[in-house]
Amino acid sequence: MKANAIHPAVRVGHVHLRVSDLDRAIGFYRDALGLGVTADGREAGLDAAFLAAGDYHHHVGLNTWASAGGPPADPAARGLRDFAIRFGDATERDRVTSQVAEAGYV
């Protein structure tokens, strides 16, 4: 397991997110949060990537199909505001929280 990899027992569920910048979003979920890229759709001509904890096919899907270069979502618009990541224990949660902060996201 990679040094900053999120523990494979972490459960995220399954969420697909429209993002404005795929590289930036991958950077957060992979480098700061520690999810592994299970598939990079750009290799097949798709502006999408899929990430997971452990060897699951993907917990988080990212795409720019209708959002590339777009502005942040309007706070009054309908849409996903947040989702939860369930950690196996407080130690793993705290480790990842520190990792995210060290990467400059908090």
C-alpha positions in Angstrom: 0.0 0.0 0.0 1.3 3.5 -1.0 2.5 5.6 2.0 -0.4 8.1 1.7 -3.0 5.6 0.5 -6.3 5.6 2.3 -7.0 2.3 4.2 -8.7 -0.2 1.9 -11.4 -0.8 4.5 -12.7 2.8 4.1 -16.2 2.8 2.7 -17.3 5.8 0.6 -20.3 4.3 -1.1 -20.6 5.3 -4.7 -20.8 8.9 -6.0 -20.3 10.5 -9.4 -19.3 14.1 -9.5 -19.3 16.7 -12.3 -16.1 18.8 -11.9 -14.8 21.8 -13.8 -11.1 20.6 -13.8 -10.4 16.9 -13.9 -6.7 17.1 -13.1 -7.4 19.3 -10.0 -10.2 17.0 -8.8 -8.0 13.9 -9.3 -5.3 15.7 -7.4 -7.5 16.1 -4.4 -9.1 12.7 -4.3 -5.9 10.8 -5.1 -3.1 12.9 -3.6 -4.7 14.6 -0.6 -7.5 12.1 0.3 -5.5 9.0 -0.7 -7.9 7.2 -3.0 -6.4 5.2 -5.8 -7.1 5.8 -9.5 -8.7 2.6 -10.8 -9.4 4.0 -14.3 -8.5 7.1 -16.1 -11.0 7.5 -18.9 -8.8 10.0 -20.7 -6.8 7.0 -21.9 -9.9 6.0 -23.9 -10.9 9.5 -24.9 -13.3 10.1 -22.1 -13.0 13.1 -19.7 -13.5 11.0 -16.6 -11.6 9.2 -13.9 -12.6 6.7 -11.3 -11.1 6.3 -7.8 -11.5 3.9 -4.9 -10.2 2.7 -1.6 -8.6 -0.7 -1.9 -9.4 -2.8 -4.9 -13.1 -1.9 -5.5 -13.8 -0.8 -9.1 -14.6 2.8 -7.9 -16.2 4.7 -5.1 -15.8 8.1 -6.7 -16.4 8.9 -10.4 -15.3 12.3 -11.7 -16.2 13.8 -15.1 -16.2 17.1 -16.9 -18.8 16.1 -19.5 -21.1 19.1 -18.9 -18.9 21.1 -16.6 -15.3 21.6 -18.0 -14.0 25.0 -17.0 -17.3 25.9 -15.4 -17.9 28.2 -12.4 -18.7 26.9 -8.9 -22.3 25.7 -8.5 -24.9 28.3 -7.7 -25.7 27.9 -4.0 -29.4 28.2 -4.8 -29.3 25.4 -7.4 -30.3 21.9 -6.7 -27.5 19.3 -6.5 -25.2 17.4 -4.3 -23.8 19.5 -1.4 -21.8 16.9 0.4 -21.3 13.2 0.9 -19.8 11.2 3.7 -16.7 9.0 3.8 -16.9 6.4 6.5 -13.6 5.5 8.1 -13.0 2.3 10.0 -11.8 4.1 13.1 -10.9 7.5 14.5 -7.2 6.9 13.9 -7.6 6.5 10.2 -10.0 9.5 10.0 -7.5 11.7 11.8 -4.6 10.5 9.6 -6.5 11.4 6.4 -7.8 14.7 7.9 -4.2 15.6 8.6 -3.1 14.5 5.1 -5.8 16.7 3.5 -4.8 19.7 5.7 -1.1 19.2 4.9 -2.0 19.3 1.2 -3.5 22.7 1.8 -7.2 21.9 1.4 -8.2 22.9 4.9 
